[in-house]
């Protein structure tokens, strides 16, 4: 039986100790990696429109970069053989080479050429003496001391950066400003990219009010939708904001069907716990296939993942918790990687670093915990981290104060002051 003929639960059950009611973080991430595949549509876009898009095919360099041997700095191009005497050298200056010059004056032994950064190295010359190491030695001559450079110094070789015919960029690269510059240096005006991922998102809850509405007694403003808007926008997704959906099965089913028929992925917040009005998991099972609905993590234990279908169209569904911090944590450590895989981006682990804990951190083994922290440097320049304080999953202010997440693994117990802990910096993620 192929994966396409098996349910998500059957695929997930192949993992050791699979329990959809209490899935370790690593297993949940493995399920996401195993079942989610990239969108297939490819677009050809102009270079200026390619920023933050995912490259759909390898880019082969049509030219050598640089195209010629050239000078790495302003100075004088010389023959390495003129440096062999072990004493101060005096050379006659026979011309000047500027970047962009097609030809340069010939350079014979005992001569040199004034050369600017990027200018083509003249035939016979293999070394550049930086101008600050030279002194005038009369009209049309320079002098420099022995040993200031070695033969071959300060010369860039043709093809040193890229050889013609080699891969300049590989499929799956998320195109950043440096990539655009590299592509421009190859004379490439258009690139093939995966189409943007379409993501529908909404919040659930009778207590939620949108900004601008009257805040009735017992109600709160919907913050999760704005958090998700920001995080999805940073991924470069095309967004479908479906607002707030009431806590009743009919409304939720209608919203999920609409989202499913218009998007590649659906992200919801709230409605996946065990409360009397939490219907997301129930409706997911009616419309499709649920792989898991609880994860051994804190915050974020009630998170559902599956696939829903409506009128012949399907979408992956990420049912995130309702608490604001739990939304951000589950999105960062679960949904984000899966969505990037759908975008066709190459797998790239989150950039973790280690820091010393400034104080003890209480933790029980058996689940992965994500605690908000502030990374700084101690007097010796080493990374250190302290927890922001109360870690309740509804304290969104703490996410604004923090600059990192302290990641305490499944098997880890309490942390002593001075222990090294894993830290994920927020910059660019949240």
C-alpha positions in Angstrom: 0.0 0.0 0.0 1.4 3.4 -1.0 1.4 6.5 1.3 -1.2 8.0 -0.9 -3.6 5.1 -0.1 -3.0 5.2 3.7 -4.5 7.6 6.3 -2.4 10.0 8.2 -2.9 8.0 11.3 -1.6 4.8 9.5 1.5 6.6 8.3 2.1 8.1 11.7 1.5 4.8 13.5 4.7 3.5 11.8 6.7 5.7 14.3 7.8 4.0 17.5 5.5 4.5 20.4 3.0 6.5 18.4 0.3 8.0 20.6 -1.8 10.8 19.0 -3.0 11.8 22.5 0.5 12.5 23.9 3.0 12.8 21.0 6.6 13.8 21.8 7.7 17.0 20.0 10.3 15.1 17.8 7.7 12.6 16.6 5.2 15.3 15.8 7.8 17.1 13.8 8.7 13.8 12.0 5.1 13.3 11.0 4.9 16.8 9.5 8.2 16.2 7.6 6.9 12.8 6.3 3.6 13.9 4.9 3.8 17.5 3.8 5.1 18.1 0.2 5.8 21.3 -1.8 3.3 23.0 -4.0 4.0 22.1 -7.6 3.2 25.3 -9.5 6.2 27.3 -10.7 6.3 31.0 -11.8 9.0 32.9 -13.7 9.5 36.2 -12.0 11.7 39.3 -12.5 14.6 39.5 -10.2 13.2 42.5 -8.3 10.1 40.4 -7.5 12.0 37.3 -6.3 12.9 38.5 -2.8 11.7 36.0 -0.2 10.5 33.6 -2.9 11.6 30.0 -3.0 13.8 29.0 -5.9 12.2 26.2 -7.9 15.3 25.0 -9.9 19.1 25.1 -9.8 20.7 28.2 -11.3 23.7 27.4 -13.4 26.3 30.1 -13.8 26.6 31.1 -17.5 30.0 32.9 -16.8 33.0 32.8 -14.7 32.8 35.1 -11.7 35.0 37.1 -11.7 35.4 36.9 -15.5 39.2 37.7 -15.3 42.0 37.7 -12.9 41.8 41.0 -11.2 43.2 43.2 -8.4 41.7 42.8 -4.9 42.8 46.4 -3.9 44.2 49.7 -5.1 48.0 49.4 -5.6 50.6 48.3 -8.1 50.5 45.1 -10.2 54.0 43.4 -10.2 55.7 40.3 -11.3 56.3 37.9 -8.4 59.8 37.2 -9.8 60.7 40.8 -9.0 60.2 40.1 -5.3 62.9 37.4 -5.0 65.9 39.6 -4.2 65.3 39.8 -0.4 65.8 43.5 -0.4 64.0 46.8 -1.1 62.5 46.9 -4.7 62.3 49.8 -7.0 60.1 49.5 -10.1 59.2 51.7 -13.0 55.5 52.6 -13.3 54.4 52.1 -17.0 50.7 53.0 -16.8 47.4 52.7 -15.0 44.7 50.1 -15.1 41.1 51.0 -14.1 38.2 48.6 -13.4 36.4 48.2 -16.7 39.5 48.7 -19.0 39.6 46.0 -21.7 43.3 46.1 -22.1 46.3 47.1 -20.1 49.9 48.2 -20.9 52.4 45.4 -21.1 54.6 44.9 -18.0 58.2 43.8 -18.3 60.6 42.7 -15.6 61.5 45.6 -13.5 58.3 47.4 -14.2 54.8 47.7 -12.6 51.4 49.0 -13.3 49.3 51.3 -11.2 46.1 49.3 -10.7 42.6 49.9 -9.1 40.4 47.4 -7.3 38.7 45.2 -9.8 40.9 46.0 -12.7 42.1 43.2 -14.9 45.6 41.9 -14.0 48.1 42.6 -16.8 49.7 39.7 -18.5 52.8 38.5 -16.6 51.8 40.1 -13.3 50.6 37.9 -10.4 50.8 40.1 -7.4 49.5 43.5 -6.2 51.4 45.7 -3.8 49.0 47.8 -1.7 49.6 51.4 -2.4 50.1 52.1 1.4 53.2 49.9 1.3 54.9 52.0 -1.5 56.8 55.2 -1.7 57.8 57.4 -4.6 61.3 56.7 -5.9 61.6 59.6 -8.3 59.6 60.4 -11.4 57.6 57.4 -12.7 58.9 54.9 -10.1 58.0 53.4 -6.8 59.9 51.7 -4.0 58.8 49.2 -1.4 60.5 47.1 1.3 61.2 43.4 0.9 58.7 41.0 2.4 55.7 43.4 2.5 53.8 40.8 0.4 54.4 37.4 -1.0 54.1 36.4 -4.7 50.4 35.9 -5.6 49.0 38.2 -2.9 46.0 40.4 -3.5 45.0 38.8 -6.8 41.5 37.4 -7.4 41.4 34.5 -9.9 39.0 34.2 -12.8 36.1 31.9 -11.6 37.3 32.1 -8.0 33.7 32.9 -6.9 31.9 30.8 -9.5 33.0 28.7 -12.5 30.9 28.8 -15.6 28.7 25.7 -15.6 28.6 25.3 -11.9 25.5 25.6 -9.7 25.3 29.2 -8.4 22.2 28.5 -6.3 20.2 25.3 -5.7 16.5 24.7 -5.7 14.9 25.3 -2.4 16.9 28.5 -1.5 14.9 31.2 0.0 16.0 34.2 -2.0 17.5 36.9 0.2 19.2 40.2 -0.8 22.6 38.5 -1.2 21.0 36.0 -3.6 19.5 38.8 -5.7 23.0 40.4 -5.9 24.6 37.1 -6.9 22.0 36.5 -9.6 22.4 40.1 -10.9 26.2 39.5 -11.1 25.5 36.6 -13.5 23.3 38.8 -15.7 20.2 36.8 -14.8 17.0 38.9 -15.1 14.3 36.3 -14.3 14.2 33.2 -12.1 11.8 30.2 -11.6 10.2 30.2 -8.1 7.5 28.2 -6.4 4.1 30.0 -6.4 3.3 31.6 -3.1 1.6 29.4 -0.6 -2.1 30.3 0.1 -2.9 30.1 3.8 -6.3 30.8 5.3 -6.5 31.6 9.0 -9.1 32.4 11.6 -9.7 32.4 15.4 -12.5 30.6 17.1 -14.4 31.6 20.2 -17.6 33.2 21.2 -15.7 35.5 23.6 -13.5 37.0 20.9 -14.1 40.5 19.5 -12.3 42.1 16.5 -10.6 45.4 16.9 -13.2 48.2 16.6 -16.1 46.1 18.1 -17.5 46.8 21.5 -15.8 44.8 24.2 -18.7 43.2 26.1 -18.4 41.8 29.6 -16.5 38.5 29.6 -15.1 39.2 26.1 -11.5 39.8 24.9 -10.0 41.2 21.7 -8.7 38.7 19.3 -4.9 39.0 19.3 -4.0 35.6 17.8 -5.2 36.6 14.3 -2.8 39.5 14.3 0.1 37.5 15.6 -0.6 34.8 12.9 -0.9 37.6 10.3 2.6 38.8 11.2 4.2 35.3 11.3 2.6 34.2 8.0 3.5 37.4 6.3 7.2 37.0 7.3 7.1 33.6 5.6 5.9 35.2 2.4 2.5 33.5 2.2 -0.6 34.9 0.4 -3.1 35.3 3.2 -6.9 34.8 3.5 -8.0 36.3 6.8 -11.4 34.8 7.7 -11.9 36.7 11.0 -13.5 35.1 14.1 -15.6 32.0 13.9 -18.2 31.3 16.6 -17.9 28.2 18.8 -20.5 26.0 17.2 -20.1 23.0 14.9 -22.0 24.4 11.9 -20.1 27.7 11.8 -16.8 25.9 12.2 -17.6 23.3 9.5 -18.6 26.1 7.1 -15.5 28.1 7.8 -13.2 25.0 7.3 -14.9 24.1 4.1 -14.5 27.6 2.7 -10.9 27.7 3.8 -10.1 24.3 2.4 -11.6 25.2 -1.0 -9.5 28.3 -1.3 -6.1 27.6 0.4 -3.3 25.2 0.5 -3.2 25.3 4.3 -5.5 26.4 7.1 -4.3 27.7 10.4 -6.8 28.1 13.3 -6.4 29.2 16.9 -8.5 27.9 19.7 -11.0 25.1 19.8 -8.6 22.1 20.0 -8.7 21.5 23.7 -11.1 19.3 25.6 -13.7 22.0 26.6 -17.4 21.6 25.9 -17.2 24.1 23.1 -13.9 22.9 21.4 -15.0 21.4 18.1 -12.0 21.7 15.8 -10.8 18.1 16.2 -14.3 16.8 15.8 -14.9 18.7 12.6 -11.5 17.8 11.3 -12.4 14.1 11.7 -15.6 14.6 9.8 -13.9 16.5 6.9 -10.7 14.4 6.7 -7.9 12.8 8.6 -6.3 13.7 11.9 -2.7 12.7 12.6 -2.4 14.0 16.1 -4.1 16.3 18.5 -2.0 16.5 21.6 1.8 17.0 21.9 4.1 16.5 24.9 5.0 20.2 25.0 4.4 23.3 27.2 2.9 25.6 26.2 1.0 24.2 23.2 -0.1 20.7 24.3 -3.5 20.8 22.5 -2.4 21.1 18.9 -4.1 19.2 16.0 -2.7 18.4 12.6 -4.5 16.7 9.7 -5.8 17.0 6.2 -9.4 18.2 5.3 -11.3 17.9 2.1 -14.3 19.7 0.7 -15.8 19.6 -2.8 -12.8 17.7 -4.2 -10.2 20.1 -2.8 -8.0 19.5 0.2 -5.7 21.4 2.6 -3.5 20.8 5.5 -4.9 22.0 8.8 -2.9 23.2 11.7 -5.2 23.6 14.7 -3.2 25.7 17.2 -4.2 26.3 20.8 -6.1 29.4 21.9 -3.6 30.9 24.4 -1.5 33.6 22.7 1.9 32.4 23.7 1.0 28.8 22.8 0.0 30.0 19.4 3.4 31.5 18.8 5.3 28.5 20.2 3.3 25.9 18.2 3.6 28.0 15.0 7.3 28.4 15.4 8.2 24.9 16.3 5.5 22.9 14.4 3.6 24.8 11.7 6.4 27.0 10.4 8.7 24.2 9.3 5.8 22.4 7.6 4.6 25.5 5.8 8.2 26.2 4.6 8.3 22.6 3.3 5.0 23.3 1.4 6.7 26.4 -0.1 9.5 24.2 -1.4 12.1 25.6 0.9 15.1 23.4 1.6 15.2 21.9 5.1 17.0 24.2 7.5 17.0 23.5 11.3 16.1 26.4 13.5 19.3 28.2 14.5 19.9 27.2 18.1 22.7 28.4 20.3 23.7 27.6 23.9 23.8 30.0 26.8 24.4 29.7 30.5 21.3 29.9 32.7 21.6 32.8 35.2 19.3 31.1 37.6 17.7 27.7 38.3 14.8 26.6 36.0 12.3 24.1 37.3 11.3 21.4 34.9 10.0 17.8 35.0 11.2 15.2 32.4 8.6 13.9 30.0 7.7 16.9 27.9 9.5 19.6 25.9 9.2 23.1 27.5 9.7 26.4 25.8 10.3 29.3 28.2 10.7 32.9 27.3 14.1 34.3 28.0 16.4 37.3 27.5 19.9 36.5 26.2 22.8 38.9 27.1 26.6 38.8 27.4 28.4 38.4 30.7 31.6 40.3 31.6 33.7 37.7 29.6 31.5 38.0 26.5 29.8 34.6 27.0 26.1 34.2 26.2 23.9 34.0 29.3 20.1 33.8 29.6 17.4 34.6 32.2 13.8 33.7 32.2 11.4 36.7 31.7 9.4 35.7 34.8 5.9 34.2 34.9 5.6 31.7 32.0 1.8 31.5 31.7 0.7 30.8 28.1 -1.7 33.8 28.2 1.0 36.3 29.0 1.7 37.8 25.6 3.6 40.7 27.0 6.4 38.3 28.0 6.9 37.5 24.3 7.5 41.2 23.7 10.0 41.4 26.5 11.9 38.3 25.5 14.4 38.0 22.7 14.7 34.2 22.8 13.0 31.0 23.7 14.8 28.6 26.1 14.2 25.1 24.8 14.3 22.3 27.5 14.1 18.9 25.9 11.8 16.0 26.6 14.2 14.1 28.8 15.7 17.1 30.6 15.0 17.8 34.2 15.5 21.0 36.2 18.3 23.3 35.3 20.9 24.6 37.8 22.4 28.1 37.6 25.4 28.0 35.3 24.1 25.1 33.3 24.1 25.4 29.5 20.7 25.5 27.8 19.5 25.5 24.2 18.2 28.9 23.1 16.4 30.0 19.9 16.8 33.7 19.1 13.6 35.4 18.1 15.2 37.7 15.5 13.5 37.2 12.2 11.1 34.5 13.5 8.5 36.1 15.7 
